């Protein structure tokens, strides 16, 4: 995608008059794939747990610069380094009685690696255009069939900002009777100007088993310490149980240069647990790391 498209979108967005207050409600629950299967099976097994379609509360813990963005209607994120910036270049807003959407699209500026910058910006635009188109289609279908409640809230937060690393998290919260939340992360080496992938951090694929074993141990310890915490690791319904992370599992590197593994809502725990993440101890990764450039003690 060409740079002038990003500039055009930015100009269009900056010209839009944003309401002072937005009533955020969230879109329909995901009804496909493994996450939905886990949700249905868990609700069947634990009949006492019910969800309310009338109210959905979404709590986001965000970095201070993202909080400032929310406070200023997400018009612009402050500079995250002396060179690299993250901007909100487009925002789709629908605020009707029973249909609510707020879809914010980020763009990265300041990378000398234009191929990387353009590919990320194009991905963000395409993702959110698909979200918006799907919302419009679902909304029109509901209206034709007697109406309903539908919402989506999509945006981003800067998880990590160091001299070396920039990690951007994009969230999507959907509601249609119940809610689902998904997160995606991109972690960039600002010095080498490359996108960091999970496999690129390690010498081989042994990280999958090592990290998975540690996560299961963390899950067990958390459940023993707090009866309100529950993870799917010893369920009678085998399909619910977490066994191992994916090769390209969702992750970011935090400000302490630690690896953080992230799971979407319903991936490894019941819905009330929301999205969950695990900080992996660096000492158990030391021998399999390619280098200590990104993850270190």
TIBAFI-646224 format. One record per residue: x, y, z of N, C-alpha, C, O in turn; residue in three letters. Coordinates in steps of 0.02 Angstrom, whole numbers, padded with zeros to 5 digits, always signed. Example, Ala and Ser with C-alpha at 12.3 -4.5 7.8 and 13.67 -1.06 7.14 Angstrom:
! TIBAFI-646224
+00660-00284+00390+00615-00225+00390+00660-00165+00390+00712-00166+00423ALA;+00642-00112+00354+00684-00053+00357+00645+00002+00394+00670+00057+00402SER;
END
This chain:
! TIBAFI-646224
+00042-00059+00000+00000+00000+00000+00044+00062+00000+00096+00063+00033UNK;+00024+00112-00035+00064+00172-00042+00055+00218+00018+00004+00218+00052UNK;+00109+00259+00030+00107+00304+00087+00051+00355+00083+00023+00375+00134UNK;+00033+00376+00020-00018+00429+00014-00086+00406+00039-00127+00448+00058UNK;-00099+00339+00040-00162+00314+00067-00165+00325+00142-00217+00344+00169UNK;-00108+00313+00176-00105+00326+00248-00115+00400+00262-00151+00418+00309UNK;-00083+00444+00221-00090+00516+00230-00163+00537+00220-00189+00579+00256UNK;-00195+00508+00169-00265+00525+00154-00310+00506+00212-00353+00544+00233UNK;-00299+00444+00239-00340+00422+00296-00329+00466+00357-00376+00480+00394UNK;-00266+00486+00368-00252+00529+00425-00289+00595+00419-00319+00620+00466UNK;-00286+00624+00359-00319+00688+00348-00394+00683+00358-00425+00726+00388UNK;-00423+00628+00330-00495+00619+00338-00514+00613+00412-00564+00641+00434UNK;-00473+00577+00449-00489+00568+00520-00482+00633+00560-00524+00648+00602UNK;-00429+00671+00546-00417+00733+00583-00472+00784+00569-00482+00829+00610UNK;-00507+00778+00512-00561+00824+00495-00628+00805+00525-00675+00844+00523UNK;-00632+00745+00554-00695+00721+00582-00707+00752+00650-00661+00755+00692UNK;-00768+00775+00663-00787+00801+00728-00806+00742+00773-00855+00708+00759UNK;-00768+00731+00826-00779+00674+00870-00825+00694+00928-00812+00745+00960UNK;-00877+00656+00942-00920+00671+01000-00879+00670+01064-00830+00633+01071UNK;-00901+00711+01113-00864+00714+01176-00871+00650+01216-00826+00631+01252UNK;-00928+00618+01209-00940+00556+01247-00963+00502+01200-01004+00513+01156UNK;-00937+00443+01210-00956+00386+01169-00985+00331+01214-00958+00318+01268UNK;-01039+00301+01193-01070+00247+01232-01046+00182+01204-01074+00156+01155UNK;-00993+00153+01236-00962+00093+01209-00999+00030+01231-01005+00016+01291UNK;-01023-00006+01182-01050-00072+01196-01012-00118+01149-00979-00093+01104UNK;-01015-00182+01158-00971-00223+01117-01008-00278+01079-01059-00303+01103UNK;-00982-00299+01015-01016-00341+00965-01031-00412+00985-01024-00429+01044UNK;-01050-00454+00939-01070-00523+00953-01012-00567+00972-00955-00554+00951UNK;-01025-00620+01011-00973-00668+01031-00952-00707+00970-00992-00721+00926UNK;-00889-00725+00969-00865-00767+00914-00901-00834+00917-00905-00865+00970UNK;-00926-00857+00859-00966-00918+00858-00934-00972+00815-00968-01014+00786UNK;-00869-00971+00811-00836-01021+00771-00770-01040+00802-00743-01003+00844UNK;-00744-01098+00782-00677-01119+00802-00673-01145+00873-00723-01155+00906UNK;-00612-01157+00894-00598-01189+00958-00622-01148+01017-00646-01176+01066UNK;-00616-01080+01012-00635-01039+01068-00710-01046+01083-00730-01049+01141UNK;-00751-01048+01030-00823-01054+01040-00840-01122+01068-00885-01128+01111UNK;-00806-01175+01044-00818-01242+01070-00805-01243+01145-00845-01271+01183UNK;-00749-01213+01166-00733-01212+01237-00785-01174+01277-00804-01195+01332UNK;-00809-01119+01249-00859-01080+01284-00923-01120+01295-00950-01120+01350UNK;-00947-01153+01242-01009-01192+01246-01002-01251+01293-01046-01265+01334UNK;-00945-01286+01288-00935-01345+01331-00930-01325+01404-00958-01359+01447UNK;-00895-01270+01416-00888-01249+01486-00955-01227+01516-00971-01244+01573UNK;-00994-01190+01477-01059-01169+01501-01105-01228+01514-01147-01226+01559UNK;-01098-01280+01473-01139-01340+01482-01119-01376+01546-01161-01401+01582UNK;-01054-01378+01558-01029-01414+01617-01045-01376+01681-01064-01406+01731UNK;-01036-01311+01681-01049-01270+01740-01112-01230+01729-01110-01172+01709UNK;-01170-01261+01742-01234-01229+01728-01248-01169+01773-01290-01127+01757UNK;-01213-01166+01829-01226-01112+01875-01200-01045+01849-01220-00992+01873UNK;-01153-01048+01800-01123-00987+01774-01165-00961+01717-01174-00996+01668UNK;-01191-00900+01721-01230-00871+01668-01200-00803+01649-01165-00772+01688UNK;-01216-00782+01589-01192-00716+01567-01250-00671+01553-01304-00694+01534UNK;-01241-00607+01563-01294-00558+01553-01282-00522+01487-01228-00496+01475UNK;-01334-00520+01446-01330-00485+01382-01343-00411+01391-01331-00371+01346UNK;-01369-00392+01450-01388-00323+01459-01329-00277+01473-01331-00218+01457UNK;-01277-00304+01504-01221-00261+01523-01156-00298+01513-01149-00355+01534UNK;-01109-00265+01481-01043-00293+01470-00993-00241+01492-00991-00185+01466UNK;-00951-00259+01541-00901-00213+01565-00833-00235+01540-00812-00292+01552UNK;-00798-00191+01506-00732-00208+01480-00681-00163+01513-00685-00102+01508UNK;-00633-00194+01547-00582-00156+01583-00515-00166+01548-00492-00222+01541UNK;-00485-00113+01528-00420-00117+01495-00368-00083+01540-00376-00026+01561UNK;-00314-00120+01553-00257-00091+01587-00207-00070+01534-00179-00112+01500UNK;-00196-00005+01527-00157+00019+01471-00099+00061+01495-00098+00085+01551UNK;-00051+00071+01451+00006+00113+01465-00017+00185+01470-00071+00202+01444UNK;+00022+00228+01501-00001+00296+01515-00014+00335+01451-00059+00377+01449UNK;+00025+00320+01399+00014+00357+01337-00052+00336+01305-00085+00377+01273UNK;-00071+00273+01312-00135+00252+01285-00192+00281+01324-00244+00300+01296UNK;-00184+00286+01390-00235+00318+01431-00245+00390+01408-00302+00414+01406UNK;-00193+00424+01392-00198+00492+01368-00236+00494+01302-00275+00540+01289UNK;-00225+00443+01262-00261+00439+01198-00336+00433+01210-00375+00468+01179UNK;-00356+00388+01257-00426+00381+01273-00454+00447+01298-00509+00467+01279UNK;-00417+00481+01341-00441+00543+01370-00451+00597+01317-00493+00642+01326UNK;-00413+00593+01262-00418+00642+01209-00453+00614+01147-00438+00634+01091UNK;-00499+00567+01158-00538+00536+01105-00493+00503+01053-00510+00500+00994UNK;-00436+00479+01076-00391+00441+01034-00374+00476+00969-00373+00445+00916UNK;-00362+00540+00973-00346+00577+00912-00273+00569+00892-00256+00573+00833UNK;-00230+00558+00942-00159+00549+00926-00123+00520+00986-00135+00542+01042UNK;-00080+00471+00974-00039+00443+01028+00025+00483+01031+00054+00499+00979UNK;+00049+00499+01091+00112+00537+01096+00170+00499+01064+00167+00438+01054UNK;+00222+00535+01050+00282+00504+01021+00308+00451+01067+00316+00463+01127UNK;+00321+00390+01041+00344+00335+01083+00420+00330+01083+00448+00290+01121UNK;+00452+00367+01042+00525+00374+01045+00542+00436+01006+00496+00470+00982UNK;+00605+00453+01000+00624+00514+00965+00612+00508+00891+00614+00558+00855UNK;+00601+00447+00866+00592+00436+00794+00524+00404+00779+00486+00430+00739UNK;+00509+00349+00812+00451+00309+00794+00389+00335+00830+00389+00347+00890UNK;+00335+00344+00791+00272+00368+00819+00215+00321+00799+00219+00286+00748UNK;+00163+00320+00840+00103+00282+00825+00043+00329+00826+00032+00364+00875UNK;+00006+00330+00771-00050+00376+00763-00115+00338+00753-00115+00281+00729UNK;-00170+00369+00772-00236+00344+00752-00253+00379+00687-00263+00439+00686UNK;-00255+00342+00632-00266+00374+00567-00337+00368+00542-00356+00402+00494UNK;-00378+00326+00574-00446+00319+00551-00488+00292+00609-00463+00254+00650UNK;-00552+00312+00612-00596+00288+00664-00667+00284+00637-00695+00334+00614UNK;-00696+00224+00640-00766+00214+00621-00808+00216+00684-00795+00179+00732UNK;-00858+00258+00685-00901+00264+00744-00975+00256+00723-00998+00291+00677UNK;-01010+00212+00756-01082+00205+00749-01110+00207+00820-01090+00168+00863UNK;-01157+00252+00832-01184+00260+00899-01260+00265+00894-01289+00319+00899UNK;-01292+00207+00885-01365+00204+00883-01391+00171+00946-01352+00150+00989UNK;-01456+00166+00950-01488+00140+01011-01461+00071+01030-01440+00060+01087UNK;-01462+00025+00983-01443-00044+00998-01383-00068+00958-01364-00126+00959UNK;-01353-00022+00922-01295-00039+00880-01240+00012+00892-01248+00072+00879UNK;-01184-00012+00916-01129+00032+00936-01062+00005+00910-01047-00054+00920UNK;-01024+00047+00879-00959+00027+00853-00909+00083+00862-00925+00142+00850UNK;-00850+00066+00882-00794+00113+00883-00732+00073+00862-00706+00033+00901UNK;-00709+00086+00802-00654+00047+00773-00598+00096+00756-00603+00135+00708UNK;-00544+00093+00793-00488+00138+00785-00430+00103+00750-00412+00047+00768UNK;-00400+00135+00701-00347+00105+00662-00281+00141+00676-00276+00201+00664UNK;-00230+00105+00700-00165+00136+00712-00122+00136+00649-00134+00098+00602UNK;-00072+00179+00649-00021+00178+00597+00046+00196+00628+00049+00239+00672UNK;+00098+00164+00605+00166+00177+00630+00200+00225+00582+00194+00220+00521UNK;+00236+00273+00610+00275+00320+00571+00346+00324+00599+00356+00315+00659UNK;+00394+00339+00556+00462+00352+00578+00512+00297+00566+00572+00307+00577UNK;+00489+00238+00543+00536+00184+00528+00569+00198+00461+00536+00217+00412UNK;+00634+00189+00458+00669+00195+00394+00654+00135+00350+00657+00140+00288UNK;+00638+00079+00380+00618+00020+00342+00546+00030+00319+00499+00010+00353UNK;+00539+00060+00260+00473+00076+00234+00432+00013+00218+00371+00013+00224UNK;+00466-00040+00197+00429-00102+00182+00394-00128+00244+00336-00148+00241UNK;+00430-00129+00300+00400-00153+00363+00345-00105+00385+00291-00128+00403UNK;+00358-00041+00384+00309+00008+00406+00245+00004+00364+00190+00003+00391UNK;+00254+00001+00298+00195-00001+00254+00156-00066+00262+00094-00066+00260UNK;+00192-00122+00270+00158-00186+00276+00117-00189+00341+00061-00216+00341UNK;+00144-00162+00396+00107-00160+00459+00046-00114+00453-00009-00132+00474UNK;+00056-00055+00426+00001-00007+00419-00054-00034+00373-00113-00025+00387UNK;-00034-00067+00320-00083-00097+00276-00122-00152+00311-00182-00158+00303UNK;-00087-00192+00351-00121-00245+00389-00172-00216+00437-00228-00242+00442UNK;-00153-00162+00472-00199-00132+00520-00262-00105+00485-00317-00113+00510UNK;-00252-00072+00429-00308-00045+00392-00354-00100+00366-00415-00096+00373UNK;-00324-00152+00337-00364-00207+00310-00403-00243+00365-00461-00260+00356UNK;-00370-00255+00423-00405-00288+00478-00466-00249+00500-00520-00277+00509UNK;-00458-00184+00508-00514-00144+00534-00567-00130+00482-00626-00122+00499UNK;-00549-00128+00418-00600-00121+00366-00643-00184+00364-00704-00180+00354UNK;-00613-00242+00375-00651-00304+00377-00698-00305+00438-00755-00327+00433UNK;-00673-00281+00496-00715-00277+00555-00775-00232+00543-00832-00249+00561UNK;-00762-00174+00513-00816-00127+00500-00867-00155+00451-00927-00150+00462UNK;-00843-00184+00395-00888-00212+00346-00931-00268+00375-00991-00273+00362UNK;-00899-00310+00417-00936-00365+00449-00989-00338+00497-01044-00364+00501UNK;-00971-00285+00534-01019-00256+00580-01079-00228+00543-01136-00239+00563UNK;-01066-00191+00489-01121-00162+00449-01166-00217+00423-01227-00211+00426UNK;-01137-00270+00397-01176-00326+00370-01219-00359+00424-01277-00373+00413UNK;-01189-00370+00482-01226-00401+00537-01282-00355+00563-01337-00377+00579UNK;-01266-00290+00565-01316-00242+00589-01376-00240+00541-01434-00240+00564UNK;-01363-00238+00476-01418-00236+00428-01459-00300+00430-01520-00299+00424UNK;-01425-00357+00440-01460-00421+00444-01505-00423+00505-01561-00448+00501UNK;-01481-00396+00561-01522-00395+00621-01583-00350+00612-01639-00368+00633UNK;-01573-00293+00582-01628-00246+00571-01682-00277+00527-01742-00267+00539UNK;-01661-00315+00477-01709-00347+00432-01748-00403+00466-01802-00422+00444UNK;-01719-00429+00521-01751-00485+00555-01777-00466+00625-01779-00508+00670UNK;-01796-00405+00633-01827-00385+00695-01783-00349+00744-01807-00328+00797UNK;-01719-00342+00730-01674-00305+00773-01639-00347+00825-01652-00406+00833UNK;-01593-00315+00861-01554-00349+00912-01503-00301+00940-01504-00241+00925UNK;-01458-00326+00981-01405-00286+01010-01338-00308+00980-01323-00367+00976UNK;-01299-00260+00959-01236-00275+00926-01184-00221+00942-01200-00162+00939UNK;-01125-00242+00958-01073-00192+00971-01004-00218+00957-00991-00278+00960UNK;-00959-00172+00943-00889-00188+00934-00846-00130+00957-00862-00072+00942UNK;-00793-00145+00992-00745-00095+01013-00676-00120+00995-00654-00172+01020UNK;-00642-00085+00951-00576-00107+00928-00527-00049+00932-00542+00007+00910UNK;-00469-00062+00961-00419-00010+00967-00351-00039+00980-00337-00097+00962UNK;-00308-00001+01011-00239-00024+01022-00209+00007+01084-00234+00058+01109UNK;-00157-00023+01108-00119+00002+01165-00046-00012+01155-00028-00063+01125UNK;-00004+00032+01179+00069+00021+01175+00090-00016+01238+00090+00013+01293UNK;+00107-00079+01231+00125-00121+01288+00197-00108+01312+00210-00108+01372UNK;+00242-00096+01265+00312-00088+01282+00343-00033+01240+00332-00030+01179UNK;+00382+00010+01271+00418+00062+01235+00486+00072+01268+00491+00108+01318UNK;+00537+00041+01241+00605+00051+01265+00647+00078+01207+00622+00088+01152UNK;+00710+00090+01221+00754+00113+01167+00759+00061+01111+00772+00078+01054UNK;+00749-00002+01129+00758-00056+01081+00692-00083+01054+00688-00101+00995UNK;+00640-00087+01096+00580-00125+01079+00517-00082+01081+00508-00041+01126UNK;+00474-00092+01032+00407-00064+01032+00358-00121+01022+00360-00155+00971UNK;+00313-00132+01071+00262-00183+01065+00193-00150+01064+00176-00113+01109UNK;+00155-00163+01011+00089-00135+01002+00037-00190+01007+00041-00240+00971UNK;-00011-00182+01051-00066-00230+01058-00130-00202+01028-00149-00145+01042UNK;-00163-00242+00987-00227-00222+00958-00281-00267+00988-00275-00328+00988UNK;-00335-00237+01013-00388-00275+01044-00453-00269+01004-00465-00218+00971UNK;-00493-00321+01008-00560-00320+00978-00607-00351+01030-00597-00408+01051UNK;-00658-00313+01049-00708-00338+01096-00775-00338+01059-00799-00286+01037UNK;-00805-00397+01054-00868-00405+01018-00924-00423+01067-00912-00459+01116UNK;-00984-00398+01055-01041-00417+01096-01103-00427+01052-01119-00386+01010UNK;-01137-00482+01063-01203-00496+01035-01235-00546+01081-01240-00605+01065UNK;-01257-00523+01139-01284-00568+01190-01232-00585+01242-01247-00581+01302UNK;-01172-00603+01222-01116-00613+01267-01055-00584+01232-01059-00563+01174UNK;-00999-00582+01266-00942-00547+01239-00882-00593+01227-00876-00646+01257UNK;-00839-00571+01182-00775-00605+01172-00722-00553+01161-00736-00498+01136UNK;-00661-00569+01181-00606-00521+01174-00546-00556+01143-00526-00610+01165UNK;-00517-00524+01093-00456-00551+01062-00403-00497+01062-00417-00437+01060UNK;-00340-00519+01066-00283-00475+01066-00232-00499+01015-00222-00560+01007UNK;-00199-00453+00981-00144-00469+00937-00087-00421+00951-00098-00362+00963UNK;-00026-00447+00949+00032-00405+00964+00081-00404+00906+00091-00455+00872UNK;+00112-00346+00896+00170-00340+00851+00226-00311+00892+00218-00259+00924UNK;+00284-00343+00891+00342-00320+00928+00398-00304+00878+00418-00346+00838UNK;+00423-00242+00881+00470-00217+00832+00537-00202+00865+00538-00172+00919UNK;+00591-00222+00834+00658-00201+00853+00669-00133+00821+00677-00129+00760UNK;+00670-00080+00861+00676-00013+00834+00746+00003+00809+00755+00049+00769UNK;+00796-00034+00832+00864-00023+00808+00875-00056+00740+00898-00024+00693UNK;+00858-00120+00735+00867-00157+00673+00808-00148+00625+00812-00165+00566UNK;+00753-00121+00652+00692-00110+00614+00667-00173+00581+00657-00177+00520UNK;+00657-00224+00623+00629-00287+00601+00573-00308+00648+00571-00286+00706UNK;+00528-00349+00623+00474-00377+00663+00500-00440+00698+00526-00485+00665UNK;+00491-00443+00764+00515-00500+00803+00459-00552+00806+00403-00537+00825UNK;+00475-00614+00787+00427-00669+00793+00448-00714+00850+00506-00713+00871UNK;+00402-00754+00875+00418-00798+00931+00472-00850+00911+00520-00858+00948UNK;+00465-00885+00854+00518-00933+00836+00587-00902+00826+00638-00935+00837UNK;+00588-00838+00806+00653-00806+00793+00693-00795+00856+00753-00781+00852UNK;+00662-00800+00914+00697-00789+00978+00737-00849+01000+00781-00843+01043UNK;+00722-00909+00971+00751-00971+00998+00790-01010+00946+00782-01002+00885UNK;+00833-01053+00971+00877-01092+00928+00840-01148+00891+00858-01164+00835UNK;+00790-01175+00921+00750-01228+00891+00678-01224+00914+00655-01170+00934UNK;+00643-01280+00912+00573-01279+00933+00561-01305+01003+00504-01315+01024UNK;+00615-01316+01041+00607-01341+01109+00572-01290+01154+00546-01308+01207UNK;+00571-01227+01133+00537-01176+01173+00464-01191+01184+00435-01172+01235UNK;+00433-01226+01137+00361-01241+01142+00347-01283+01204+00303-01266+01243UNK;+00385-01336+01214+00375-01380+01271+00397-01346+01336+00363-01352+01387UNK;+00453-01310+01334+00479-01278+01395+00432-01224+01420+00417-01221+01480UNK;+00408-01182+01375+00361-01129+01394+00294-01158+01416+00265-01135+01465UNK;+00270-01208+01380+00205-01238+01397+00207-01269+01466+00159-01262+01505UNK;+00261-01304+01482+00267-01335+01548+00267-01283+01603+00235-01292+01655UNK;+00301-01227+01591+00302-01174+01642+00234-01142+01650+00214-01127+01706UNK;+00198-01131+01595+00132-01102+01599+00084-01146+01639+00047-01121+01681UNK;+00086-01211+01627+00043-01257+01664+00060-01255+01739+00016-01260+01781UNK;+00124-01249+01755+00144-01244+01824+00118-01179+01856+00094-01180+01912UNK;+00123-01124+01819+00096-01061+01843+00020-01065+01854-00007-01038+01902UNK;-00013-01099+01809-00086-01108+01815-00103-01145+01879-00147-01124+01917UNK;-00069-01201+01892-00082-01241+01951-00069-01201+02015-00109-01203+02062UNK;-00014-01165+02017+00003-01126+02076-00048-01070+02088-00067-01056+02145UNK;-00071-01040+02034-00121-00986+02041-00187-01014+02068-00219-00982+02110UNK;-00208-01072+02043-00271-01102+02066-00266-01124+02139-00315-01120+02176UNK;-00208-01148+02159-00199-01168+02229-00201-01109+02276-00223-01114+02333UNK;-00177-01052+02251-00173-00992+02293-00239-00954+02296-00252-00918+02345UNK;-00283-00962+02246-00345-00925+02243-00400-00968+02213-00395-00988+02155UNK;-00450-00983+02252-00504-01028+02230-00546-00998+02174-00583-01034+02140UNK;-00541-00932+02164-00580-00900+02112-00545-00903+02044-00575-00887+01993UNK;-00483-00924+02043-00446-00931+01980-00455-01001+01954-00449-01050+01991UNK;-00468-01006+01890-00476-01072+01860-00449-01073+01789-00463-01029+01748UNK;-00409-01124+01775-00382-01135+01707-00402-01205+01685-00412-01249+01727UNK;-00406-01215+01621-00425-01279+01593-00362-01322+01583-00332-01321+01530UNK;-00344-01360+01633-00286-01405+01627-00301-01476+01651-00266-01523+01633UNK;-00354-01484+01691-00372-01550+01716-00447-01561+01710-00479-01586+01757UNK;-00475-01544+01653-00547-01549+01643-00567-01619+01619-00529-01653+01586UNK;-00628-01639+01637-00654-01703+01614-00664-01702+01538-00654-01753+01504UNK;-00683-01644+01512-00690-01636+01440-00621-01621+01412-00597-01565+01417UNK;-00590-01670+01382-00520-01665+01362-00507-01607+01314-00454-01576+01316UNK;-00556-01593+01270-00546-01541+01221-00537-01472+01252-00510-01426+01220UNK;-00558-01464+01314-00550-01400+01348-00478-01388+01370-00455-01331+01373UNK;-00442-01441+01385-00378-01435+01419-00323-01403+01377-00317-01416+01317UNK;-00285-01359+01410-00226-01329+01379-00169-01379+01382-00154-01407+01435UNK;-00137-01391+01325-00081-01437+01321-00015-01402+01305+00035-01412+01339UNK;-00016-01360+01254+00045-01325+01236+00029-01263+01195-00025-01258+01166UNK;+00075-01217+01194+00066-01156+01154+00076-01172+01080+00104-01223+01062UNK;+00051-01127+01039+00063-01133+00967+00134-01111+00951+00165-01074+00989UNK;+00159-01133+00895+00226-01113+00873+00232-01038+00868+00284-01009+00885UNK;+00179-01006+00845+00178-00933+00838+00129-00901+00887+00092-00855+00870UNK;+00129-00927+00948+00084-00903+01000+00089-00827+01009+00142-00798+01001UNK;+00032-00796+01024+00030-00724+01036+00076-00706+01094+00073-00738+01147UNK;+00118-00655+01085+00166-00637+01137+00187-00564+01129+00174-00532+01078UNK;+00219-00539+01181+00256-00476+01176+00314-00479+01225+00318-00524+01266UNK;+00358-00431+01220+00415-00426+01266+00403-00363+01308+00394-00309+01280UNK;+00403-00371+01374+00385-00314+01416+00445-00268+01429+00500-00279+01403UNK;+00433-00216+01469+00484-00165+01481+00544-00192+01521+00597-00161+01523UNK;+00534-00250+01553+00589-00282+01590+00624-00334+01546+00663-00375+01572UNK;+00612-00333+01482+00642-00380+01433+00625-00452+01451+00668-00496+01444UNK;+00564-00464+01473+00539-00531+01486+00488-00551+01433+00452-00509+01406UNK;+00486-00615+01418+00437-00641+01371+00370-00648+01405+00365-00676+01459UNK;+00317-00622+01373+00249-00628+01399+00207-00664+01347+00201-00642+01290UNK;+00177-00720+01368+00133-00759+01324+00061-00741+01339+00041-00737+01397UNK;+00022-00728+01286-00046-00705+01294-00097-00754+01264-00084-00785+01213UNK;-00155-00759+01297-00209-00801+01273-00273-00760+01271-00286-00719+01315UNK;-00314-00771+01219-00377-00737+01213-00428-00766+01262-00418-00819+01291UNK;-00482-00729+01272-00537-00752+01314-00562-00819+01287-00573-00827+01227UNK;-00572-00867+01332-00596-00935+01318-00541-00982+01291-00555-01040+01279UNK;-00481-00958+01279-00429-01002+01253-00408-01054+01304-00404-01114+01288UNK;-00394-01032+01365-00367-01078+01416-00405-01074+01482-00385-01105+01531UNK;-00459-01035+01484-00495-01024+01546-00566-01003+01531-00581-00981+01476UNK;-00611-01010+01581-00680-00987+01570-00684-00912+01559-00637-00875+01574UNK;-00741-00890+01532-00748-00821+01511-00736-00769+01564-00710-00715+01549UNK;-00753-00784+01627-00745-00733+01679-00672-00716+01692-00657-00665+01723UNK;-00626-00759+01669-00555-00745+01677-00530-00694+01625-00476-00666+01633UNK;-00570-00683+01573-00550-00635+01522-00489-00658+01482-00476-00718+01478UNK;-00453-00611+01454-00389-00627+01422-00337-00638+01477-00338-00602+01527UNK;-00293-00685+01468-00243-00699+01519-00173-00701+01488-00165-00715+01429UNK;-00123-00686+01529-00055-00687+01504-00008-00713+01559-00024-00711+01618UNK;+00050-00737+01537+00098-00766+01583+00168-00740+01567+00190-00742+01510UNK;+00201-00714+01619+00270-00692+01611+00315-00754+01620+00312-00787+01672UNK;+00355-00768+01571+00398-00828+01572+00465-00811+01603+00499-00764+01581UNK;+00486-00847+01655+00551-00833+01688+00608-00839+01638+00614-00889+01603UNK;+00650-00789+01635+00704-00788+01586+00754-00844+01599+00784-00870+01551UNK;+00762-00864+01662+00812-00915+01676+00797-00982+01643+00843-01020+01627UNK;+00734-00998+01632+00718-01062+01600+00726-01059+01524+00725-01111+01490UNK;+00735-00998+01498+00744-00989+01426+00816-00978+01406+00834-00981+01347UNK;+00858-00964+01455+00926-00941+01441+00964-00985+01392+00997-00959+01348UNK;+00960-01050+01400+01000-01096+01360+00974-01105+01289+01010-01130+01245UNK;+00912-01084+01276+00884-01094+01209+00875-01030+01170+00852-01031+01112UNK;+00892-00973+01200+00887-00909+01165+00941-00902+01112+00997-00924+01122UNK;+00923-00871+01057+00972-00857+01005+01023-00806+01030+01083-00812+01016UNK;+00999-00757+01068+01043-00707+01098+01006-00675+01156+00948-00692+01170UNK;+01040-00630+01192+01010-00594+01247+00991-00523+01227+00984-00479+01269UNK;+00983-00512+01162+00967-00446+01137+00897-00423+01157+00887-00364+01171UNK;+00850-00469+01158+00781-00451+01173+00758-00475+01241+00724-00438+01277UNK;+00775-00536+01259+00754-00564+01323+00817-00574+01366+00863-00608+01345UNK;+00817-00544+01424+00877-00549+01466+00859-00536+01539+00806-00509+01554UNK;+00903-00555+01583+00892-00547+01654+00921-00480+01677+00917-00463+01736UNK;
END
